[in-house]
Amino acid sequence: MRSYAELIANVRTVIEAHNQVVGGEGNDGFVNIEDFLAKLRANGGTTEAGLKLAKFEHLEQWGLPPLLAQQVAGIFRGTDSGSEGEKKKGGNVSVFNASSKSDRDLLIAYDPNMPTSPAAQELEKRSGGKAFIQFNGDDAANGVNIDASVANLQALKQTIDVPERVLVGTVWETVLHVGQVPAEVANEHPLYPGKALRGWSCMLNLDWSSLTEEARQMLHLAVKSEELTITGNNDVVEAFGYAKDVAMLHHRFPKAAAKYTELKKTQQLPTLKVTVERRPVGAGAKTTRWQS
């Protein structure tokens, strides 16, 4: 469980990002962070347990716009909204009782890997096929953020648009349709931009995890600057050999070295991360290729 200070820091990040989008102070939707935090503390949000009890309705009353309140409530609740205890409270959902179940009970019973289940089909009907499901980000199988997803579904019923992405902590998460599952984050192959990297290449006998981050970033920038061209496995093995000596990389690829220095100063070096889209069981292969 994250500490009180970490939770508040994450909330600050979310609200600051929101304020930038709405155009800053004086514009509709602007949130005074200090005023909000003062009201939060005054109403008992002084411990991790207290924050966990805050519902998005409370957060709206204390100054947050509705959808932002849902995001903050999700941060405070962490993974508990999808816990096993809550799943039991939802009861069984069948073709005979799905239409009579509440949105919350359906989401508690919902499994994204079972898109034809009674719960999934009823949620699809209620959402009109639109995206509204948020995940906690740490359980790609069933970790639905119940509170945020219920609020999103209610918004759709009131013809209120639900954003395509929401900021959860410091990570932007995509709001998903019924049957979609969250993307996995993987390391990007430095020599094949946009493709996920396997840590160990059995075919080429290369251990990419043995390289430093700077070496992998330099290879990536060398490919981008077209100083390094990869046409086959021999080129991959040769580039891997260069990367064992970072100084050699900087000497061999001066354009990439200059770009590395520039990006390092502005803290904009490539993260070398890509998302790997996952599909429910039986729905086909992953859409993002892995590269050795």
C-alpha positions in Angstrom: 0.0 0.0 0.0 1.3 3.5 -0.9 2.1 5.9 1.9 -0.1 9.0 2.7 2.6 11.2 1.2 2.7 9.2 -2.0 -1.1 9.3 -2.4 -1.2 13.0 -2.0 1.8 13.5 -4.4 -0.1 11.4 -7.0 -3.2 13.5 -6.6 -1.2 16.7 -7.0 0.1 15.3 -10.3 -3.3 14.5 -11.5 -4.8 17.9 -10.6 -1.8 19.8 -12.1 -2.2 17.9 -15.4 -5.9 18.7 -15.4 -5.3 22.4 -14.7 -2.9 22.6 -17.6 -5.5 21.1 -19.9 -8.2 23.5 -18.9 -5.9 26.5 -19.4 -4.9 27.3 -15.8 -6.3 29.6 -13.2 -9.3 31.7 -14.2 -10.7 29.1 -16.6 -13.7 26.8 -16.1 -12.7 23.6 -14.4 -9.6 25.0 -12.7 -9.0 23.4 -9.3 -7.1 25.2 -6.5 -5.0 22.3 -5.2 -4.3 23.8 -1.8 -8.0 24.6 -1.1 -9.0 21.1 -2.1 -6.3 19.4 0.1 -7.3 21.6 3.0 -11.0 20.5 2.7 -9.8 16.9 2.3 -7.8 17.1 5.6 -10.6 19.0 7.4 -13.0 16.2 6.6 -10.8 13.4 7.9 -8.4 12.7 5.0 -5.4 12.7 7.2 -4.3 9.0 7.0 -4.2 6.3 4.3 -7.3 4.7 5.8 -9.2 8.0 5.7 -8.3 8.6 2.1 -9.4 5.1 1.2 -12.9 6.0 2.5 -13.3 9.1 0.3 -15.9 8.6 -2.4 -16.0 10.6 -5.6 -19.2 12.3 -4.4 -17.3 13.7 -1.4 -14.5 14.8 -3.7 -16.9 16.7 -5.9 -18.3 18.5 -2.9 -14.7 19.6 -2.0 -14.1 21.1 -5.3 -13.2 18.5 -7.9 -15.0 18.2 -11.3 -16.9 14.9 -11.6 -14.6 12.9 -13.8 -11.5 14.2 -12.0 -13.1 13.2 -8.7 -13.5 9.6 -10.1 -9.8 9.5 -10.9 -8.7 10.7 -7.5 -11.1 8.3 -5.8 -9.4 5.5 -7.8 -6.0 6.6 -6.6 -7.1 6.6 -2.9 -8.7 3.2 -3.2 -5.8 1.6 -4.9 -6.5 -2.1 -5.8 -9.2 -2.6 -3.2 -12.1 -1.8 -5.5 -11.4 -5.1 -7.3 -10.6 -7.2 -4.3 -11.8 -10.7 -3.8 -14.1 -9.7 -0.9 -16.0 -7.2 -3.1 -16.3 -9.8 -5.9 -18.2 -12.0 -3.5 -20.6 -9.2 -2.6 -21.7 -9.0 -6.3 -23.1 -12.5 -6.2 -23.5 -14.7 -9.3 -24.6 -13.2 -12.5 -26.5 -15.4 -15.0 -28.6 -14.9 -18.1 -31.7 -15.0 -15.9 -30.7 -12.2 -13.5 -28.2 -10.0 -15.3 -30.8 -7.4 -16.3 -31.8 -7.0 -12.7 -28.3 -6.5 -11.3 -26.9 -3.1 -10.5 -24.0 -1.7 -12.5 -21.7 -2.3 -9.6 -22.6 -5.9 -9.2 -22.1 -6.5 -12.9 -18.7 -4.9 -12.8 -17.7 -6.9 -9.8 -18.6 -10.1 -11.7 -17.1 -8.9 -15.0 -14.1 -10.7 -16.4 -12.6 -9.0 -19.6 -11.3 -12.4 -20.7 -15.0 -13.6 -20.9 -16.6 -11.1 -23.3 -19.6 -13.3 -23.9 -20.5 -13.8 -20.3 -23.9 -12.6 -19.0 -22.3 -9.8 -17.1 -20.3 -8.6 -20.1 -23.2 -8.7 -22.4 -25.4 -6.7 -20.0 -22.7 -4.1 -19.5 -22.3 -3.9 -23.3 -26.0 -3.2 -23.6 -26.0 -0.6 -20.9 -23.0 1.2 -22.2 -24.3 1.3 -25.8 -21.0 -0.2 -26.9 -19.0 2.8 -25.7 -15.8 2.6 -23.6 -16.2 3.2 -19.9 -14.2 0.5 -18.0 -11.1 1.5 -16.1 -8.5 -0.8 -14.5 -6.3 -0.4 -11.5 -3.3 -1.0 -13.7 -1.7 -3.8 -11.6 -4.0 -6.7 -12.4 -4.4 -7.2 -16.2 -6.9 -10.0 -15.8 -9.7 -8.8 -13.5 -8.5 -5.7 -11.7 -11.4 -3.4 -12.7 -11.6 0.0 -10.9 -15.2 -0.5 -9.8 -15.9 3.1 -8.5 -14.5 4.8 -11.6 -16.2 2.4 -14.0 -19.6 2.7 -12.3 -19.3 6.5 -12.5 -18.3 6.4 -16.2 -21.3 4.2 -17.0 -23.6 6.6 -15.1 -22.1 9.4 -17.1 -22.8 7.6 -20.4 -26.4 7.1 -19.3 -26.7 10.8 -18.8 -25.2 11.4 -22.3 -22.0 12.8 -20.7 -18.8 12.0 -22.7 -16.2 9.8 -21.0 -12.6 10.7 -21.7 -10.6 8.3 -23.9 -7.7 8.3 -21.4 -7.4 9.2 -17.7 -4.4 9.9 -15.5 -3.9 7.2 -12.8 -1.1 8.3 -10.6 1.5 9.4 -13.1 0.4 7.0 -15.9 -2.2 7.7 -18.6 -4.6 4.8 -18.8 -7.0 4.1 -21.7 -10.7 3.8 -20.9 -11.7 0.4 -22.4 -14.8 -1.2 -24.0 -16.4 -4.3 -22.7 -14.1 -7.2 -23.8 -10.9 -5.2 -24.0 -8.1 -5.9 -21.6 -5.3 -3.4 -20.5 -2.1 -3.2 -22.5 1.1 -4.5 -21.0 4.1 -2.2 -20.9 7.3 -3.8 -22.3 10.8 -2.7 -23.1 11.2 -1.3 -26.6 13.8 -2.9 -28.9 16.6 -0.2 -29.3 17.2 -1.4 -32.9 13.6 -1.8 -34.0 11.5 1.3 -32.8 8.0 0.4 -31.9 8.6 -3.3 -31.3 8.8 -5.0 -27.9 12.1 -6.5 -26.8 12.5 -9.9 -25.4 15.1 -9.7 -22.7 17.0 -12.7 -24.0 17.4 -13.7 -27.6 17.8 -17.5 -27.8 18.3 -17.4 -31.6 21.1 -14.8 -31.5 22.4 -15.6 -28.0 22.2 -12.0 -26.9 21.3 -10.8 -23.4 19.8 -7.4 -23.9 19.3 -6.9 -20.2 23.1 -6.9 -19.7 23.4 -3.6 -21.6 23.1 -0.3 -19.7 20.2 2.0 -20.3 22.5 4.6 -21.9 23.8 2.0 -24.4 20.3 1.0 -25.4 19.3 4.6 -25.8 22.3 5.4 -27.9 21.6 2.5 -30.2 18.0 3.7 -30.5 19.2 7.3 -31.4 21.7 5.9 -33.8 19.0 4.1 -35.7 16.8 7.2 -35.6 19.7 9.4 -37.0 20.3 6.8 -39.7 23.9 6.4 -38.7 23.1 2.8 -37.9 21.2 0.6 -40.4 19.8 -2.8 -39.4 19.1 -5.1 -42.4 19.5 -8.5 -40.7 20.8 -10.6 -37.8 24.5 -9.9 -38.5 23.8 -6.1 -38.1 22.0 -6.8 -34.8 24.9 -8.9 -33.4 27.4 -6.2 -34.5 25.5 -3.4 -32.9 25.1 -5.4 -29.7 28.9 -5.7 -29.6 29.3 -1.9 -30.0 26.9 -1.4 -27.1 29.2 -3.2 -24.6 31.4 -0.1 -24.7 29.3 3.1 -24.3 32.3 5.3 -25.1 32.7 3.5 -28.4 29.0 4.2 -29.2 29.5 7.9 -28.6 32.6 7.9 -30.8 31.1 5.8 -33.6 27.8 7.6 -33.8 28.4 11.4 -33.3 24.9 12.5 -34.4 23.3 10.2 -31.9 25.8 11.3 -29.2 24.9 14.9 -29.8 21.2 14.1 -29.6 21.7 12.1 -26.4 23.5 15.0 -24.8 20.7 17.4 -25.8 17.9 15.2 -24.6 19.7 14.4 -21.4 19.8 18.1 -20.5 16.0 18.5 -21.0 15.3 15.1 -19.4 13.7 13.9 -22.6 15.7 10.8 -23.3 13.7 8.0 -25.0 12.0 5.8 -22.3 12.3 2.7 -24.6 8.9 1.5 -23.5 6.0 0.3 -25.7 2.6 -1.1 -25.0 1.7 -4.6 -26.0 -2.1 -4.8 -26.7 -3.6 -7.9 -25.2 -6.7 -9.7 -26.4 -9.2 -11.8 -24.4 -8.5 -15.5 -24.3 -9.2 -17.1 -27.7 -9.5 -13.7 -29.5 -6.2 -14.0 -31.4 -2.6 -13.0 -31.1 -1.2 -9.9 -29.6 -1.1 -6.9 -32.0 2.3 -5.7 -31.0 5.2 -7.8 -32.3 8.1 -9.0 -30.1 11.5 -8.7 -31.6 14.6 -10.8 -30.7 
